[in-house]
Amino acid sequence: MTTQTARWTARIDRLSEWLGRAISWLVVLMILVGAFNAVARYSSRFTGWNLSSNAYLELQWYLFSVVFLLGGSYALKRGAHVRVDVFYARLGPRGQGTIDLLGTLCFLIPFAVAGVLLSLPSVRNAWSTWETSPDPGGLARYPIKTVLPVGFALLLLQAFAELARSVAVLRGRSEARRDGGGDHSRG
């Protein structure tokens, strides 16, 4: 890996790590909102106060969406994504690098590019109409729809970092693998 490539890969990795840590706090918020929703829904039976709202329910779903979409690059960087290849764990660094390279080129990059391109018309439309929830008291939809292409773009960025690492491994520079970010020996 060239020095320039190593620098860019490190920057992408730092961005994914930072996002992962930031998003972990959204998980806590999502749990708190979910707990409030459950308590509010059932407490109204006993108190007569209606504390529940469509906005709170949608907020819980929006937080889940943000965690899922923006956390994809972090999961990829850390090797926390699911591997279906049962032979991967038995392969050496070059074999794993080959599978990573082919998987990234044939599946991950096209998937991320398609995600960005296919979500943009919906995002554009949502912003042009200031789309909101059809449910009473619901939230605006255009901000959450914007997270779709952003999440896929971040995944694509991390895919390029993984691709550079795979190429380095195949060139005999196995030190280019993650430095404690994830366990590539999963089966």
C-alpha positions in Angstrom: 0.0 0.0 0.0 1.4 3.4 -0.9 1.9 6.0 1.7 -0.9 8.1 0.2 -3.3 5.2 0.1 -2.4 4.3 3.7 -3.1 7.8 4.8 -6.5 7.8 3.0 -7.4 4.4 4.4 -6.5 5.6 7.9 -8.7 8.7 7.5 -11.6 6.6 6.3 -11.1 4.2 9.2 -11.0 7.1 11.7 -14.2 8.5 10.3 -15.9 5.1 10.6 -14.7 4.6 14.1 -15.8 8.1 15.2 -19.2 7.5 13.6 -19.5 4.1 15.4 -18.8 5.7 18.8 -21.2 8.5 18.1 -23.9 6.2 16.9 -23.6 4.0 20.0 -25.1 6.9 22.0 -28.0 6.9 19.6 -28.7 3.3 20.6 -29.0 4.4 24.3 -31.4 7.2 23.2 -33.4 4.7 21.1 -33.8 2.4 24.0 -34.9 5.2 26.3 -37.5 6.4 23.7 -38.7 2.8 23.2 -39.0 2.3 27.0 -40.9 5.6 27.2 -43.2 4.5 24.4 -44.0 1.2 26.2 -44.6 2.9 29.6 -46.7 5.7 28.0 -48.9 3.3 26.1 -49.7 1.1 29.1 -49.8 3.8 31.8 -52.7 5.6 29.9 -54.9 2.6 30.8 -54.4 3.3 34.5 -54.0 7.0 34.7 -56.2 8.2 31.9 -53.4 10.4 30.6 -52.5 9.9 27.0 -48.7 10.3 26.9 -48.2 8.3 23.8 -47.7 10.0 20.4 -47.0 9.0 16.8 -44.0 11.3 17.0 -42.4 9.2 19.7 -43.1 6.0 17.8 -41.6 7.5 14.6 -38.6 8.9 16.5 -37.8 5.4 17.7 -37.9 4.1 14.2 -35.9 7.0 12.9 -33.2 6.4 15.5 -33.1 2.7 14.5 -32.7 3.7 10.9 -29.9 6.1 11.6 -28.1 3.5 13.7 -28.5 0.9 11.0 -27.6 3.1 8.0 -24.8 5.1 9.5 -23.4 2.1 11.5 -22.8 0.0 8.4 -19.4 1.5 7.7 -18.4 1.0 11.3 -19.5 -2.6 11.2 -17.6 -3.2 8.0 -14.4 -1.6 9.4 -14.6 -3.7 12.5 -15.3 -7.0 10.6 -18.7 -7.2 12.4 -20.7 -8.0 9.3 -22.0 -11.5 8.6 -19.9 -13.8 6.6 -21.6 -16.7 4.9 -18.4 -18.3 3.6 -17.8 -21.4 5.8 -14.3 -21.8 4.4 -13.1 -18.3 5.1 -11.9 -19.0 8.6 -9.8 -21.9 7.3 -8.0 -19.8 4.7 -4.7 -18.0 5.2 -4.3 -14.3 4.7 -4.0 -14.5 0.9 -7.1 -16.6 0.6 -9.1 -14.3 2.9 -7.7 -11.3 1.0 -8.9 -12.8 -2.3 -12.4 -13.4 -0.9 -12.5 -9.9 0.6 -11.3 -8.4 -2.7 -13.8 -10.3 -4.9 -16.6 -9.7 -2.4 -15.9 -6.0 -2.2 -15.6 -5.6 -6.0 -18.4 -7.8 -7.1 -21.0 -7.3 -4.3 -20.2 -4.5 -1.8 -19.2 -1.7 -4.1 -22.1 -2.3 -6.6 -24.6 -2.6 -3.7 -23.4 0.7 -2.1 -23.4 2.6 -5.4 -26.9 1.3 -6.2 -28.0 2.3 -2.7 -26.8 5.9 -3.3 -28.2 6.2 -6.8 -31.5 4.5 -6.2 -32.2 6.6 -3.0 -31.4 10.0 -4.5 -34.7 10.5 -6.4 -36.8 9.7 -3.3 -34.6 12.1 -1.2 -35.0 14.8 -3.8 -38.7 14.3 -3.9 -39.0 14.3 -0.1 -37.1 17.6 0.1 -39.0 19.2 -2.7 -42.4 18.5 -1.0 -41.2 18.8 2.6 -42.5 15.3 3.1 -44.0 14.6 6.5 -45.6 11.5 8.0 -49.2 10.9 7.0 -50.0 9.9 10.7 -51.4 12.6 13.0 -48.5 14.1 15.0 -45.9 12.4 12.9 -42.5 13.7 12.1 -41.0 15.1 8.9 -39.7 12.4 6.6 -37.3 14.3 4.4 -34.5 14.4 7.0 -34.5 10.7 7.7 -34.7 9.9 3.9 -31.5 11.9 3.6 -29.7 9.4 5.8 -30.2 6.7 3.1 -27.7 8.0 0.5 -25.4 9.3 3.3 -25.3 5.8 4.9 -24.6 4.1 1.6 -21.9 6.7 0.7 -20.1 6.0 4.0 -20.4 2.3 3.4 -18.9 2.8 -0.1 -16.0 4.9 1.4 -15.2 2.1 3.9 -15.4 -0.4 1.1 -12.6 1.4 -0.7 -10.5 1.2 2.4 -11.2 -2.5 2.7 -10.4 -2.9 -1.0 -7.0 -1.2 -0.5 -6.3 -3.5 2.5 -7.2 -6.6 0.5 -4.9 -5.5 -2.4 -2.1 -5.0 0.1 -2.6 -8.5 1.6 -2.5 -10.0 -1.9 0.8 -8.1 -2.6 2.3 -9.7 0.5 1.8 -6.9 2.9 -0.3 -8.7 5.5 0.4 -6.0 8.1 -2.2 -4.0 6.1 -5.0 -5.9 7.8 -6.9 -4.2 10.6 -5.0 -3.3 13.7 -7.4 -4.7 16.2 -10.5 -3.5 14.4 -12.1 -6.8 13.8 -11.6 -10.5 13.7 -11.3 -11.7 10.1 -11.2 -15.3 11.1 -15.0 -15.5 11.5 -16.7 -18.4 9.7 
